[in-house]
Structures are given as C-alpha cells and as structure tokens.
C-alpha cells in the first residue's frame, strides 16, 4: 500500500483503508464540505455479509486532524 492519490483512484486504481480493507468507491464528487468521496467498506462485525458506508476528504482522510485506520490508501 501507499499514500492515497486522487488521480489514480479516479483512473480505477484499487483503493483500501490504511488497515487493509478493500474499499468500493461510489463517487468522488459529493457536494459536501470536506467529505467528497463516498465508499463502501466491509463491516468489522459482519465480515463478508455487510458493507458500511463511509465518507472521506478529497485527500482520502477520514479525520482531518490525525492519521486513522480508515484513511484511504492506493493498493500496489
């Protein structure tokens, strides 16, 4: 994994969370301040049977203040 790159993600490069869970991106252009990316992530509690909806900043951050396991990363 390596740091998130918006251009690569838009071009279709696979994306995951910092803790390694696959992310299915739904859109990159949500009209909402600081949470433009919308995606689905496998649930911690229902692995394989449920996905949870999350939103990230255009830079792939779940939190604007610190690194987090839910930050987006590019899969190599």
Helices and strands as residue ranges (DSSP letters): E 2-3, H 6-10, E 15-17, E 22-27, E 37-42, E 51-56, E 72-74
